[in-house]
Amino acid sequence: MPPPEGMIKLNWDASLSKEENRMGIGVVARDHVGSVRASLCASRPYMVDPAAAEAMALWYATVVIHPLCLQKVILEGDALEVVNNMKRDGLWNVSYGLVLEDAKNNICFGVDWQVMHVSCTANGVAHKLAKLAVAINDEQTLGWGLPPLYPRQCNG
């Protein structure tokens, strides 16, 4: 389901492969008509904790907010525990709490944002991107439709 007009929806997901000793991250950004505005695949070393991997994927979703000059964002993922923890303050009681705090810091002041849980089927594109990213052997990030990640001026 697309976001309301004037908002961008960022779906994220993580995929773990013990065999490849890799973690894949997928992020897809969609506008109100459902068009893909940007996507990202990232491959990182394996993480044992699936929730920590999902938190890292959420962090990657927040990294694209500023370069894309997004003002209204819905962050969606299928990891209920991570979504619920992102909604809370004081995350010192979970192993990935600092990752979520950093994700919150990536969201610039003045950005209207919310985080929501969705089913695995509603998160299908991000999941496929995460699976694709596992196959990337190097620690790298591939982005499509993303501007270079450096500070820039955003219009209103």
C-alpha positions, 0 to 999 in steps of 0.5 A: 500500500503506497503512503499518503501523498506528500510522504515517502515510504521506506521499507527495509529488511535483512537477510542472514546466511550462515553459509556465506557468512554474510548479512544482506540489507535491502531498502526501497523508497516509494512515493504516494503512487507506488513508484520506486524512488530509490533502492539500496542493497548492502552486504555486511559480515554475518550477524548472529542476532536476527533482531540486530541485523534488522536494526542495522537494516533500519539504520540503512533506511534512515541514512537515505532520508537526508540525501533524498531531502525527505520531509515526511517518511514512513519507515516499514519493516517486518521485525516487530521487536525492532519496530516496537523498540524504535518507537521507545526512548532509552534503548539500553536494554537491547543489544542493538539499542545504540544502532536504533539510537543512531538511526533516530539521530540520522533522522534530521530535526524537522522530518515528520516520521513514523515507524510501522510494522508490516507483514513479510508479504508487504515487505517483499521488495525489500526482502528480495533486495536483502537476499540479493545483497547476501550474494555480494561478497565484498562489504559494499553498498549498491544504490539505485536512484540515490544521490551521492551521500554527502551533505547538500542543500535541500529545498523547503 
